[in-house]
Amino acid sequence: MFSATSRYANTPTAVLKLPDGRTVTYVRRRFPPDPDTLTTLSLHAVAPGERLDHIAAQELGDPEQAWRIADAHRVLAPATLTERPGRRLRITLPEGIPQGPNFLDPGGGLGG
């Protein structure tokens, strides 16, 4: 139903039987993951005028992966993530990728 890179790829579907006998298949509600369970790949400092899809293209190679950045920050309005230049955004692995040690060390640099 959805591509493998969609935020809805692993969301289950359900079937509703209508009174007239027709059935409607729908996607159940998607609950965003707990950001603390996502493995950090890098940090990105927001530049003036930058958009989340541009950051996703630069950091993840696909502008349609902007939802992953939003998931990592538990926001309802993803555009708020880029309102303040200089804000550091976590770039993470998607939910479902087994969590290992974060790639960043406690000092904020890339771990080795």
N, C-alpha and C positions, 0 to 999 in steps of 0.2 A: 504494500500500500504506500509506504514511504521509502525514500532512498536510505541506504545504510548510514549516511551522514546526517540525516534529519534528527532533530531533537525528539521527534515522535517515533523513531524507528523501532524502539523496543516497548512502546506504549501498547498495552493490550486493547483489543477491541471487544465490543459487546453487541448483542443483537436485541433489538426491541421489536416485539410483535405488536402490531397495531390492531385495533378492534376489527378492521375490515379484512384481516388476515395477511396483509403485507408485512414484510419484515424490513427493518432498517438497521444496517450495521453502522456503528459509530465508534469513534476512538474515545476511550475512557479518559478521564482527567489525568494530565501529566503533573506529577509532583516534582519540582526541581530538587536536585540532590542537596544534601548538607554540604556547603562549601568546604567545611573542615575535612571531609573525606576525599577531596580531590587533590591529586598530586600536582604541585606547582612545577611548571616547566621553566618559566621566566617571569620577569616583571617588565612592564611597559610604562614609561612615563608619557602621559598624554600631552601632545603638542597643541598649541592654539589652533582651533578650527578642525581638529581631527574628529573623525566619526568612527563609531564602533566597527562598522563593516570594513573600513580602511585598515584599522588595527588588526582585525581578524585576517585580512588578506596578507598583511605584512608579517604577522606573527605565526599564523596557522596555514597560510597558503590558500585560503578560501574565504571570501567575504561572507559567505553563507554560514560560516561557523561562528558568527558574532554571538549567537546564543550561548556558546560555551563560556565566553567571557562574562556574560550576564549571569549565568549559573554560578560562576565562581565568586560572585559578589552579592548574591541574594537581593536583587533589586527588582522592583515592579516596573520601573520605567528605565529601560536600558540606556536611553539617551542621557540620563543624569550622570552616567559614568564618565562622560567626556566634557562635561560642563566646566570643569576646573582644570586648566592647564597645569601640568606638573603632577597631577594625581597619578599614583603608581597602581597599575592594574595587574592582577594576577592572571597569568596565562596558564591554564591547567589542562591536564588530560581529561577527556570526557568521563562521565560516570560509567562504571562497568569495566574500566581498565583496572586490573588489580593494582591496588595502591602499594607502592614501595616507598623507599625514602624519597623525600622531596629532593629535587635537583638543585635547589638553592640551599646554601648553608645559612646558619643563623645570622651571619653578617650581611646577608642580602646579595652576595655574589654567587656566581655559578659554582656549584659544588664539584668536587673532583672524584 
